[in-house]
Amino acid sequence: MNTNLLDLNNDILNIIGRYVKADNDEREFNELIKKDIFDYVDIKMKIKRKEARDEYNNVSRSYTRYLIWMCFAEFCYNYFGFEYLNDNDVKITKIYNEYLTLKKLNLKEKKSD
């Protein structure tokens, strides 16, 4: 039994349309939040790197990852009101890992034989 969309009742089509619209709005909101986080972290990291250059210090990759996590925590505190972030927060951790991949700062996993 195949159903053509043109054969559906207008009420059903409206329900489907509202569901798709709500899903698109949520996806768009998440993308805007991610862009805001990335912009915030980029600005903060430029400031941190400039301070390190002024003090003639070199910022290691692991310390850079730590600073990025601190910037994420600071953004979430200012934007969402979260006082602490933990590694169990899946959404923030996923965005954090995506940012590290984007900036090529992710850790290479060693293959164990």
C-alpha positions as CSV (number, residue, x, y, z in Angstrom):
1,M,0.0,0.0,0.0
2,N,1.8,3.1,-1.2
3,T,0.4,6.5,-0.2
4,N,0.9,9.5,-2.3
5,L,1.5,12.8,-0.4
6,L,-1.2,14.4,-2.6
7,D,-3.7,12.0,-1.2
8,L,-3.2,13.0,2.4
9,N,-5.6,15.2,4.3
10,N,-4.6,18.8,4.8
11,D,-4.5,18.4,8.6
12,I,-2.0,15.6,8.3
13,L,0.1,17.6,6.0
14,N,0.0,20.6,8.4
15,I,1.2,18.3,11.3
16,I,4.0,17.0,9.2
17,G,5.0,20.5,8.1
18,R,5.0,21.8,11.7
19,Y,7.2,18.9,12.8
20,V,9.7,19.5,10.0
21,K,9.7,23.3,10.7
22,A,10.3,22.7,14.4
23,D,13.2,20.3,13.6
24,N,14.7,22.8,11.2
25,D,14.4,25.6,13.7
26,E,16.1,23.5,16.4
27,R,18.9,22.6,13.9
28,E,19.4,26.2,13.0
29,F,19.5,27.3,16.7
30,N,22.1,24.6,17.4
31,E,24.2,25.8,14.4
32,L,24.0,29.4,15.7
33,I,25.0,28.4,19.2
34,K,28.0,26.5,17.7
35,K,29.0,29.5,15.6
36,D,28.8,31.7,18.7
37,I,31.0,29.3,20.7
38,F,33.6,29.1,18.0
39,D,33.7,32.8,17.6
40,Y,34.0,33.4,21.3
41,V,36.8,30.8,21.7
42,D,38.7,32.2,18.7
43,I,38.7,35.7,20.2
44,K,39.7,34.4,23.6
45,M,42.5,32.3,22.2
46,K,43.9,35.2,20.2
47,I,44.1,37.2,23.4
48,K,45.8,34.3,25.3
49,R,48.3,33.7,22.5
50,K,49.1,37.4,22.4
51,E,49.6,37.5,26.1
52,A,51.9,34.4,25.8
53,R,54.0,36.1,23.0
54,D,54.3,39.3,25.1
55,E,55.7,37.2,28.0
56,Y,58.0,35.2,25.6
57,N,56.2,31.9,26.5
58,N,55.3,29.1,24.2
59,V,51.9,27.5,24.5
60,S,52.0,23.8,24.1
61,R,49.3,21.8,22.2
62,S,48.0,20.2,25.4
63,Y,47.9,23.5,27.2
64,T,46.1,25.0,24.2
65,R,43.5,22.2,24.5
66,Y,43.1,23.0,28.2
67,L,42.7,26.8,27.4
68,I,40.0,26.0,24.8
69,W,38.1,23.9,27.3
70,M,38.3,26.7,29.8
71,C,37.0,29.1,27.1
72,F,34.1,26.7,26.5
73,A,33.3,26.5,30.2
74,E,33.5,30.3,30.4
75,F,31.1,30.7,27.5
76,C,28.6,28.2,28.9
77,Y,28.7,30.0,32.3
78,N,28.1,33.3,30.7
79,Y,25.5,32.1,28.1
80,F,23.7,29.3,29.8
81,G,24.5,29.8,33.5
82,F,26.3,26.5,33.9
83,E,28.9,26.9,36.6
84,Y,30.8,23.7,35.8
85,L,31.2,21.6,32.7
86,N,31.9,17.9,32.9
87,D,33.0,15.4,30.3
88,N,29.6,13.8,30.5
89,D,27.8,16.7,28.8
90,V,27.6,15.1,25.4
91,K,26.6,18.2,23.4
92,I,29.4,20.4,24.7
93,T,31.9,17.6,24.4
94,K,30.9,17.0,20.8
95,I,31.2,20.7,19.9
96,Y,34.6,20.8,21.7
97,N,35.9,17.8,19.8
98,E,34.6,19.3,16.5
99,Y,36.4,22.6,17.3
100,L,39.6,20.7,18.1
101,T,39.3,18.8,14.8
102,L,38.7,22.1,13.0
103,K,41.8,23.7,14.5
104,K,43.8,20.5,14.0
105,L,44.5,20.1,17.7
106,N,42.9,16.8,18.3
107,L,44.9,14.0,19.8
108,K,46.1,11.2,17.6
109,E,45.2,7.9,19.2
110,K,47.9,5.4,19.4
111,K,47.1,1.9,18.0
112,S,47.8,-0.8,20.5
113,D,49.0,-4.1,19.2
